Amino acid sequence: MSFAARARFAPERAVPDAALGDPLWRAAGRRRGMTVGLYGGSFDPAHEGHVHVALRALRRLGLDEVWWLVSPGNPLKLKAGRVSAPLADRVAGARSLARHPRLRVTTIESRLGTRFTLDTVRALKARRPHIRFVWIMGADGLAELHRWRGWRELMAELPLLVIDRPGYGARATAAPAARRFARHRLPEARARALPRTAPPAWVLLHGRLDPRSATEIREGRRPRPAAASPRQPPPR
């Protein structure tokens, strides 16, 4: 996920739209009331689990598009001693998978030079005020959200969609961010209203859990079996 800081890049600066050079950005925001899910991450590498999350968000929330924000770098991972693959390689991998017409891959964070997710969100909102943005993350991201710079302010900037992941549902709902904003959690049945709900607001979506992770793919490990939805009987 697009965690806290982008340590190798300068703080956000004013960048005119013409200088951004991103085809998606130049075309974005022309339709008033458009709803867009922001799906940030290293995508190192991108895999079918990312597609699973993006398509669930697109369908369950009735979004117009989901933008994959491929991060220039993830300081939490750099601090742990892991260096990401080159940005161009990660973008190419993401684009090879995000073939749905309403899934878009962009390097807008690199072009904006933003260091933190909060800065990215504020820059996007300022430049495209007619778009209703929703932040998309897995339950593992919610479990770590309190480690992000300005996480409380981020929750106040835009609604948050959380997709359950194997082994993280209980940890996520017990985490500081979930407890701090517990009264702003919407029932899953109201997920479609999330893009038009004033923040802070968030929803945790359950369902079929995709076990794939970029870490397992990099390390050549076999993914865990997919978990059945807690609301459905296991397959026979």
HUKA-V462398 format. One record per residue. RES is the residue in one letter. SS is DSSP state (@ for helix, = for strand, . for the rest). PHI is phi in whole degrees, -180 to 180 (none if undefined). PSI is psi as a letter, one per 20 degrees, with the letter a starting at -180 (NA if undefined). Layout:
res->RES ss->SS phi->PHI psi->PSI
res->RES ss->SS phi->PHI psi->PSI
//
This chain:
res->M ss->. phi->none psi->r
res->S ss->. phi->-82 psi->n
res->F ss->. phi->-78 psi->r
res->A ss->. phi->-6 psi->e
res->A ss->= phi->-105 psi->r
res->R ss->. phi->-115 psi->n
res->A ss->. phi->-64 psi->h
res->R ss->. phi->-89 psi->j
res->F ss->. phi->-124 psi->q
res->A ss->. phi->-71 psi->q
res->P ss->. phi->-60 psi->r
res->E ss->. phi->-56 psi->p
res->R ss->. phi->-135 psi->r
res->A ss->. phi->-70 psi->p
res->V ss->. phi->-126 psi->o
res->P ss->. phi->-65 psi->q
res->D ss->@ phi->-54 psi->h
res->A ss->@ phi->-63 psi->h
res->A ss->@ phi->-88 psi->i
res->L ss->@ phi->-74 psi->h
res->G ss->. phi->65 psi->k
res->D ss->. phi->-108 psi->o
res->P ss->@ phi->-56 psi->h
res->L ss->@ phi->-61 psi->g
res->W ss->@ phi->-65 psi->h
res->R ss->@ phi->-65 psi->h
res->A ss->@ phi->-92 psi->i
res->A ss->. phi->-78 psi->q
res->G ss->. phi->80 psi->j
res->R ss->. phi->-81 psi->i
res->R ss->. phi->-105 psi->o
res->R ss->. phi->-64 psi->p
res->G ss->. phi->84 psi->j
res->M ss->. phi->-61 psi->q
res->T ss->= phi->-111 psi->p
res->V ss->= phi->-133 psi->p
res->G ss->= phi->-90 psi->p
res->L ss->= phi->-99 psi->o
res->Y ss->= phi->-115 psi->n
res->G ss->= phi->-94 psi->q
res->G ss->= phi->173 psi->r
res->S ss->. phi->-77 psi->h
res->F ss->. phi->50 psi->l
res->D ss->. phi->-124 psi->m
res->P ss->. phi->-97 psi->r
res->A ss->. phi->-67 psi->q
res->H ss->. phi->-150 psi->r
res->E ss->@ phi->-64 psi->h
res->G ss->@ phi->-62 psi->h
res->H ss->@ phi->-65 psi->g
res->V ss->@ phi->-63 psi->g
res->H ss->@ phi->-56 psi->g
res->V ss->@ phi->-64 psi->g
res->A ss->@ phi->-63 psi->g
res->L ss->@ phi->-71 psi->h
res->R ss->@ phi->-62 psi->g
res->A ss->@ phi->-62 psi->g
res->L ss->@ phi->-59 psi->g
res->R ss->@ phi->-81 psi->g
res->R ss->@ phi->-70 psi->h
res->L ss->@ phi->-97 psi->i
res->G ss->. phi->66 psi->k
res->L ss->. phi->-73 psi->q
res->D ss->. phi->-77 psi->h
res->E ss->= phi->-151 psi->q
res->V ss->= phi->-124 psi->p
res->W ss->= phi->-101 psi->p
res->W ss->= phi->-87 psi->o
res->L ss->= phi->-90 psi->n
res->V ss->= phi->-78 psi->o
res->S ss->. phi->-72 psi->p
res->P ss->. phi->-62 psi->h
res->G ss->. phi->-172 psi->q
res->N ss->. phi->-119 psi->o
res->P ss->@ phi->-60 psi->h
res->L ss->@ phi->-64 psi->h
res->K ss->@ phi->-76 psi->h
res->L ss->@ phi->-63 psi->h
res->K ss->@ phi->-62 psi->h
res->A ss->. phi->-82 psi->j
res->G ss->. phi->90 psi->j
res->R ss->. phi->-110 psi->p
res->V ss->. phi->-101 psi->p
res->S ss->. phi->-74 psi->q
res->A ss->. phi->-64 psi->r
res->P ss->. phi->-54 psi->q
res->L ss->@ phi->-56 psi->g
res->A ss->@ phi->-61 psi->h
res->D ss->@ phi->-68 psi->g
res->R ss->@ phi->-69 psi->h
res->V ss->@ phi->-65 psi->g
res->A ss->@ phi->-61 psi->g
res->G ss->@ phi->-64 psi->g
res->A ss->@ phi->-65 psi->g
res->R ss->@ phi->-68 psi->h
res->S ss->@ phi->-70 psi->h
res->L ss->@ phi->-102 psi->h
res->A ss->. phi->-82 psi->m
res->R ss->. phi->-94 psi->i
res->H ss->. phi->-67 psi->p
res->P ss->. phi->-62 psi->i
res->R ss->. phi->-109 psi->j
res->L ss->= phi->-105 psi->p
res->R ss->= phi->-122 psi->q
res->V ss->= phi->-110 psi->p
res->T ss->= phi->-142 psi->q
res->T ss->. phi->-109 psi->k
res->I ss->@ phi->-59 psi->h
res->E ss->@ phi->-62 psi->g
res->S ss->@ phi->-64 psi->h
res->R ss->@ phi->-71 psi->h
res->L ss->@ phi->-74 psi->h
res->G ss->. phi->76 psi->k
res->T ss->. phi->-76 psi->q
res->R ss->. phi->-100 psi->h
res->F ss->= phi->-128 psi->q
res->T ss->@ phi->-57 psi->g
res->L ss->@ phi->-58 psi->g
res->D ss->@ phi->-64 psi->g
res->T ss->@ phi->-61 psi->g
res->V ss->@ phi->-61 psi->g
res->R ss->@ phi->-65 psi->h
res->A ss->@ phi->-66 psi->g
res->L ss->@ phi->-66 psi->g
res->K ss->@ phi->-64 psi->h
res->A ss->@ phi->-68 psi->h
res->R ss->@ phi->-86 psi->h
res->R ss->. phi->-132 psi->m
res->P ss->. phi->-67 psi->i
res->H ss->. phi->-88 psi->i
res->I ss->. phi->-95 psi->p
res->R ss->= phi->-94 psi->o
res->F ss->= phi->-95 psi->q
res->V ss->= phi->-130 psi->p
res->W ss->= phi->-89 psi->p
res->I ss->= phi->-114 psi->p
res->M ss->= phi->-152 psi->r
res->G ss->= phi->-83 psi->r
res->A ss->@ phi->-61 psi->h
res->D ss->@ phi->-64 psi->h
res->G ss->@ phi->-68 psi->g
res->L ss->@ phi->-63 psi->h
res->A ss->@ phi->-63 psi->h
res->E ss->@ phi->-110 psi->j
res->L ss->@ phi->-58 psi->h
res->H ss->@ phi->-66 psi->i
res->R ss->@ phi->-88 psi->i
res->W ss->. phi->-77 psi->q
res->R ss->. phi->-68 psi->p
res->G ss->. phi->67 psi->k
res->W ss->@ phi->-66 psi->h
res->R ss->@ phi->-66 psi->g
res->E ss->@ phi->-65 psi->h
res->L ss->@ phi->-62 psi->g
res->M ss->@ phi->-62 psi->h
res->A ss->@ phi->-84 psi->i
res->E ss->@ phi->-88 psi->h
res->L ss->. phi->-160 psi->q
res->P ss->= phi->-65 psi->q
res->L ss->= phi->-125 psi->p
res->L ss->= phi->-106 psi->p
res->V ss->= phi->-113 psi->p
res->I ss->= phi->-101 psi->p
res->D ss->. phi->-60 psi->q
res->R ss->. phi->-133 psi->q
res->P ss->. phi->-55 psi->p
res->G ss->. phi->83 psi->j
res->Y ss->. phi->-116 psi->i
res->G ss->@ phi->-55 psi->g
res->A ss->@ phi->-68 psi->h
res->R ss->@ phi->-63 psi->g
res->A ss->@ phi->-65 psi->g
res->T ss->@ phi->-73 psi->i
res->A ss->@ phi->-96 psi->i
res->A ss->. phi->-73 psi->q
res->P ss->@ phi->-54 psi->g
res->A ss->@ phi->-66 psi->g
res->A ss->@ phi->-65 psi->h
res->R ss->@ phi->-70 psi->h
res->R ss->@ phi->-63 psi->h
res->F ss->. phi->-112 psi->k
res->A ss->@ phi->-59 psi->h
res->R ss->@ phi->-75 psi->i
res->H ss->@ phi->-100 psi->j
res->R ss->= phi->-80 psi->p
res->L ss->. phi->-90 psi->q
res->P ss->. phi->-62 psi->q
res->E ss->@ phi->-58 psi->h
res->A ss->@ phi->-64 psi->i
res->R ss->@ phi->-102 psi->j
res->A ss->@ phi->-56 psi->h
res->R ss->@ phi->-65 psi->h
res->A ss->@ phi->-84 psi->i
res->L ss->@ phi->-57 psi->g
res->P ss->@ phi->-60 psi->h
res->R ss->@ phi->-108 psi->j
res->T ss->. phi->-100 psi->p
res->A ss->. phi->-65 psi->p
res->P ss->. phi->-74 psi->q
res->P ss->. phi->-74 psi->p
res->A ss->. phi->-160 psi->q
res->W ss->= phi->-153 psi->q
res->V ss->= phi->-136 psi->p
res->L ss->= phi->-106 psi->o
res->L ss->= phi->-95 psi->p
res->H ss->. phi->-101 psi->r
res->G ss->. phi->145 psi->b
res->R ss->. phi->-64 psi->p
res->L ss->= phi->-99 psi->p
res->D ss->. phi->-89 psi->p
res->P ss->. phi->-84 psi->i
res->R ss->. phi->-70 psi->q
res->S ss->. phi->-142 psi->q
res->A ss->@ phi->-64 psi->h
res->T ss->@ phi->-61 psi->g
res->E ss->@ phi->-63 psi->h
res->I ss->@ phi->-67 psi->g
res->R ss->@ phi->-61 psi->h
res->E ss->@ phi->-88 psi->i
res->G ss->. phi->72 psi->k
res->R ss->. phi->-89 psi->q
res->R ss->. phi->-76 psi->p
res->P ss->. phi->-61 psi->q
res->R ss->. phi->-68 psi->q
res->P ss->. phi->-60 psi->q
res->A ss->. phi->-64 psi->p
res->A ss->= phi->-91 psi->q
res->A ss->. phi->-75 psi->q
res->S ss->. phi->-61 psi->q
res->P ss->. phi->-65 psi->i
res->R ss->. phi->-96 psi->i
res->Q ss->. phi->-124 psi->q
res->P ss->. phi->-68 psi->q
res->P ss->. phi->-63 psi->q
res->P ss->. phi->-64 psi->q
res->R ss->. phi->-99 psi->NA
//
